[in-house]
Amino acid sequence: MRALLILLLLTMSPSFLQAQTLLNQTLNLDTGSGVLQGSLLLPKSDQPVPVALLIAGSGPTDRNGNNPAGRNDSLKRLAQGLAKLGVASLRYDKRGVGASLAAAPDERELSVEGYVSDALAWSAKLKGDPRFSQLILIGHSEGALIASLAAPKSGAAALISIAGSGRPIDEVLREQLQGRLPPALLATSYFLIDELKAGRTHAEVPEPLQVLFRPSVQPYLISLFAYDPAEAFAAVETPALIVQGRHDIQVGIEDAGALQRAKPDAKLALIDGMNHVLRIVPANAQQLASYDDPDLPLAWGLQERIRHFLQANGILPASS
């Protein structure tokens, strides 16, 4: 019987064995202006472990990296990968999204400053928890800007920017719209971007542009356009890692380069074949299918580069 048990243990998949050492827990954060809800993934350990605060990207992206247009579980998979390294993680629904909808039922209430305040409140909660040692901020896409802005006051030991823009978002938006809209709508879009950059809202928006520039989202865009991600990243004094996929169709290698020029001591990791939702896919039309496929494995190189970075900065032991 003992031999049979040993054989069963040896034949179990590593993922099954790992699952037996993890704690999944729901955490809430009362911000004073609404309650945010998040998911903690905690590796079993007799000692405090590092903890990463995962900050999701733009729009209605939830704690798992999903939005109404598709489910890919990118941040959920990232949390699972971190747990295998011995790093706990807290991922959360931003105010106005998912289980945190009640914290901002009207998107007119949203702002970059509010998101940064929430990230700092989560940071304080995690740093006050005796189960954790050092705090790591990890922002994906627009979340990388939020993480950069929060880092100086968060007490974090490290910052990881994944697919973060290196240019003001209004510039990125202009580039993304170029060639995707007929001339008249493109001209109107550029006009609206200029107006929002100047802090002016507009009630009249053509129907085809409502999804981007509806009046209720304009206050948030005004707050977003006020920041330069490279400047925010340059102000971070803690060790930083820039991760960028070579097959990302939303954020380019040029953005990663701009971030590194802003903070020359930051480490740069370019992941071959990785796209915006952290999967390995061809650089063609098959990209879009990965945005709605949670079963695709996470890019292996992502976890490895994060591990090397955390070990190099003493956050993980070399034997991790």
Summary of the structure (lengths in Angstrom):
residues: 320
radius of gyration: 20.2
end to end distance: 32.8
largest distance: 76.3
contacts: 1051
relative contact order: 0.12
helix: 44%
strand: 19%
